[in-house]
Amino acid sequence: MGNLIPFWFIVIAVLWTGFFVLEGFDFGVGMLHGAVGQDDAGRRAAINTIGPLWDGNEVWLIVAGAAMFAAFPGWYATMFSGLYLALALLLASLIIRGVAFEYRGKHDAARWRHTWDGLLTAGSLLAPLLIGVGLGDLLHGLPIDSSQNYTGSFWDLLQPYGLFTGVTLVLVCALHGATYLCLKTTGTMRESSWLLARRVAPAAGAFVIGFIIWTHVTAGRGFFLNLIELLAILAVLAAGWLVYEHRDGFAFAATTVTIASCIVSIFVDLYPNVMVSSTSPAYNLTVHNTASAPYSLKAMTVVVIIFLPLVLAYQAWTYYVFRRRVSRDQFVQGPPPTVPPQAAGPPSPVPGAPEPTVTPPGRSPA
Amino acid sequence: MQLDLARIQFAFTTINHFFFVPVTIGLAFLTALLQTAWHRSGRDEYLRLTRFFGTLLVINIAIGVVTGLVQEFEFGMNWGAWSRLVGNIFGAPLAMEGLAAFFLESTFLGLWLFGWGRLPRRVHLLTIWAVSAGSLLSAAFILAANSWMQHPVGYTMVNGKPVLNDIWAVFTNPVFVWGYAKVVLASLTTGAVVMLAVSAWQLRHGGDRGVFTRSARLALVVLVPAILFTMLVGDELGVIEARYQPMKIAAAEAQWTTCQPCSFSLFQIGGGNNDQTPTQIIAIPHLLSLLATNSWNGKVVGMTPLQQQYSKQYGPGNYVPNVFIQYWGMRVMAYLAVLVLLIGLWGLWLVRRRAVATSRVFLWVAVWGAVLPFLMNTAGWFLTESGRQPWIVQGIMLTKNGISPTVSVTWLWTSLIGFILLYGTLGTVDLLLMLRYSRKQLPAPRAGADVDTPLPAVQY
């Protein structure tokens, strides 16, 4: 089966990229839901655009972590014990964010909802920031000794490049979330999502260009940008232009490419290292000195080849099932409007057709 | 100090995580049964129950997922040296768990939750079964990993490092096969007890009698065989563990000297690692022989000879786990299981007499019985995990050598206090919400004319 070590590096890069492409707009929606939804109904509508999807998207992170553990135990051990407090903070923000989705609608009180709205925004902002700091640190280098142990303090994690990476990811996620909301909402919400996207786009563009150049310089691989780095810059410029042109679908495609190429460029510039040691280049963690045994890689290759396409298929199906726009009117409280009687069975949705406006009985706060 | 803090943190987060896991596994299965009953019979009661218990399931899954994320990160954060050593074996089932189980569970939960009225009924029914399958599968992978630490198989030692050479051995490990069966059955027990308790509360407080009698009956019909088989499988698991981890079982009986045949004491006064002659009360002859070896006159090697043997084999050290935890972990687990079984049998007897909805004493007991499986499960995990000590991987690595060498005491304290505050707050909120929703009215029955309209999707 040949050498599976590079293959597994690619798998891990793919998993991280998948995570950011999908959870990226979830983070963005989490950050922006308060700004897009002017009132409670609007905020609920914004959250419900990702309602059925965010949980499955977050699993990409779990699998990325587990794949690192299995394929590159040395990488996983050094990174997770080194980034200890940053990861503890990340866990806290992911936990708070996850329960905020679930709990905010379970109790009908303004203060309760306000609290969870605030926590959702904070968690959605902190999570990409912290992951960005972590990914940036891999490339920038951390104090690592000859036995692959991190020897720095918490403050050593906060490198300027890492922080810049974190802020870039926050902005890209915000833009990605805004273009997603343009696609998934209606009426005034759609307009305010568009205005937000316009407002975020220049900053996101500036930071992505800065990030790509900084990454290229940090990696120190010649003068010319590589294809992925070029793609990131072109994509973010295209995204900005498409946002201004109000071409929602293409704008979302462009932010998808932007976020994907930003993540991929980190991994491309990292290879064959997985963590750079600022103590001595001789102590760099590489795919080879951290990799699992060949047999383990082989066993997992079989599993990933079977299951990853399957996962992609049913997640794609989920996106198809929930492809319709979410309207604020669905969440306005009041007497439940009557549902026009129609035959049971699969609804036959016309793309863009308004949804039947209903109030859920089981979970409505009324 | 680092070792203690890392262990306390892992124990704290794991115990909390495992409050939610068995409820998820059990309730997902029971909810799927309810929806199947609705699908086949078309009776509105089952639909209302599906929606009602589905809401409880969802509240519970949310926190189960996020606490599970903590578990995965903690392996690397707190146990760096261990991750480095065993990642090529332990990591494999963990990665498979994510790919094969977590994706399935999370994606289909979204589909089920928001798919009401959007998916064809038959497909929608399949989604809840996919959630249940995902939760069952994920338990399988993580237990295969855990069982490998109890009884390492399928590897060779290369330069002092275990290297996987047979993945099938990991999934046919007898400790895994029996341990998995036990966890699934205990989870069904937990889910059924929760469903019974909620139904009982509703019946006591004027909930719809016709509907909640049905769910109480379903819970009881699942509960009695589930707890019975949990005990039988647990007995076999004890025999297997006695073979591979004799110290664990000897400590569970506080058996310092070798005995044949061996008796089982119901209680003891004193005992522990520094008291080798506790006063044991009501010793049942031959019972320990039966439990540990499946034979009337089986021999159980005591902790003192095992300690001598291990010192010779692995070098000087203390190889005796915490005897107090072992002895009482075993008993709390077993006695509570008997109690749960008795409640279940009592309930079934009342069901036969058509009196389950009216026996106020039983309903009161059933409500408070909800606490029992959680204590039982926790005691069981104490027995399993503390009994492996001082090993993190039996015979391969000591727990004290598994920690992250450069993680400082300050970091550990910070994260430990943070997790306690976070879990404490969210656990309380979760419990209050579960209680609130358990006490809520059922979703209203749909008027005759409505029956054919699509159900509204559930929304945040």
Interface residues (C-beta under 8 A of the other chain):
Chain A: R44 I47 N48 G51 P52 L53 W54 D55 G56 E58 V59 L61 I62 V63 G65 A66 A67 F69 A70 A71 F72 P73 G74 Y76 A77 T78 M79 F80 S81 G82 Y84 L85 L87 A88 L91 A92 L94 I95 I96 G98 V99 F101 E102 Y103 R104 G105 K106 H107 Q148 N149 Y150 T151 F154 S292 A293 Y295 S296 A299 M300 V303 V304 F307 L308 V311 Y314 Q315 T318 V321 F322 Q330 F331 V339 P341 Q342 A343 A344 G345 P346 P347 P356 V358 T359 P360 P361 G362 R363
Chain B: R51 F52 G54 T55 V58 I59 A62 I63 V65 V66 T67 G68 L69 V70 E72 F73 F75 G76 M77 N78 G80 A81 S83 R84 L85 V86 G87 N88 I89 F90 G91 A92 L94 A95 M96 E97 G98 L99 A100 F102 F103 L104 S106 T107 F108 L109 G110 L111 L113 F114 G115 G117 R118 L119 P120 R121 V158 V163 L164 N165 I167 S404 P405 T406 V407 W411 T414 S415 G418 F419 L422 L426 V429 D430 L433 R436 Y437 P443 A444 A449 D450 D452 T453 P454 P456 A457 V458 Q459 Y460
